[in-house]
Amino acid sequence: MNELHTLLRSIADISDKDWLLFSSKLKRITFKKKELILSTGETESYLSFIEQGLVRFFIPKVENDMTFAFVFENNFMSAYDSFLTKLPSQYCIQALTPTTLYRLTFDDLEKIYQNTNIGNEIGRKCAEELFLIKSKRELSLLNSSAEERYLNLFKERPELIKEIPLKYIASYIGVTPQALSRIRRRIS
């Protein structure tokens, strides 16, 4: 929980009182490697902070899932559209490694917003960060080649990308596993 406290302090000047209320609402949960955190059709009930682990967001398909995001430790994650609208998710979230999350329910988040001096600022900045990640991904798909997307992903998190199966990386950058193999041969 120290990483989360440090992150929140970097976002805003959080008082000890506000931190105590915030941390009292967190629920710690662990997931095994490959375990689904959220399935298609379920409604997202949590905003989560990844203390340890790596997760992927994907749309299940009959032949090949379509991976569209990876979230690494020390970051927030959620099926945020489902969390806000309370509608069923159209995608899944899966732990790619053993993963530990600290979770807040929607109602507890609302209590934090109402009862702390800093809750709204932290919530706004976290929502902005989730938006920027989504926007960066969309722009990458529109402006970068598959090779550039692969190199950028590898540059951003080289130590963790080794944990992601190549078929998920291929799906994420929008190519087949065979095309990813050609890209990897070409750049090595």
Disulfide bonds with the S-S distance in Angstrom:
none
